[in-house]
Amino acid sequence: MPKWILGLLIVVTTFALLASIAVLRVRSAQPQTDLDTTTSANGTIIAAAPGTNAAQVGARDASGKRVLIPRPGLEGYSIPGFSLVNQDGDPVDESVLEGEITVVAFVFTNCQLACPAITANMKIVYSQLEDTPVRFLSISVDPEHDTPEVLRAYADRMSIDTSRWPFLTGEDGEATRVVEESMQFEISDDPDDANIITLDDGSTMRNIRHPIKLFLVGPDRQILDFCAPTLRAERERFTALARKAAE
């Protein structure tokens, strides 16, 4: 074989090898997910892994609305009517959820355990769904301390656009009723003294036990699905499901 052909082959092979390495590096740098998307005549299921439970997004009905089937076990669960106020003191009721796909969380601003992670991961979902009509809603489970003014300062500190992601508070017991009536979750004082919270004025309060998940609520206020937001595969499944449901 002539030397010039051998040299050319070496150059071509080297170039191909370098190109392959570059592609592998790019792929390895991209986020990896374990999402399993199954499409059938009944609709699309987006799960964290094959066979796991998830809500189902079907075709549009005669009125043009997406057919949304709740995650198995959530059938019949919905957000009840409520009367709360937002971070600006404006009254808000259950109609804020109607006609929309909404991501809902229950938090309180003095929380030092789960809430910071819930809101931080909710912001990730928010940023990934900015090009969709999906809305967001956080409801405080500590109306004693979370006044509208406190919620406004919290939202500003977190750089949250409250026109699309409002924060709600209200009369004592109203948020508790919403949680207990809709999802059978409990809101209660944490009996563990190790979790007592010291406030800015030096006083203390007990940690509040509350749901630590994100909930996907449909346009009829039905609860479609939920996720543990700190689990990446679950959060990405939930985000993809919200996007599909809002199409």
Stockholm file with secondary structure:
# STOCKHOLM 1.0

chainA/1-247         MPKWILGLLIVVTTFALLASIAVLRVRSAQPQTDLDTTTSANGTIIAAAPGTNAAQVGARDASGKRVLIPRPGLEGYSIPGFSLVNQDGDPVDESVLEGEITVVAFVFTNCQLACPAITANMKIVYSQLEDTPVRFLSISVDPEHDTPEVLRAYADRMSIDTSRWPFLTGEDGEATRVVEESMQFEISDDPDDANIITLDDGSTMRNIRHPIKLFLVGPDRQILDFCAPTLRAERERFTALARKAAE
#=GR chainA/1-247 SS CCHHHHHHHHHHHHHHHHHHHHHHHHHHHSCCCCCEEEEETTEEEEESSTTCCCCEEEEECTTSCEEEECCTTCTTCBCCCCEEEETTSCEEEGGGGTTSCEEEEEECTTCCSSHHHHHHHHHHHHHHTTTSCCEEEEEESCTTTCCHHHHHHHHHHTTCCTTTSCEEECSTTHHHHHHHHHHCCCCEECCCGGGCEECTTSCEECCEECCCSEEEECTTSBEEEEECTTSHHHHHHHHHHHHHHTC
#=GC SS_cons         CCHHHHHHHHHHHHHHHHHHHHHHHHHHHSCCCCCEEEEETTEEEEESSTTCCCCEEEEECTTSCEEEECCTTCTTCBCCCCEEEETTSCEEEGGGGTTSCEEEEEECTTCCSSHHHHHHHHHHHHHHTTTSCCEEEEEESCTTTCCHHHHHHHHHHTTCCTTTSCEEECSTTHHHHHHHHHHCCCCEECCCGGGCEECTTSCEECCEECCCSEEEECTTSBEEEEECTTSHHHHHHHHHHHHHHTC
//
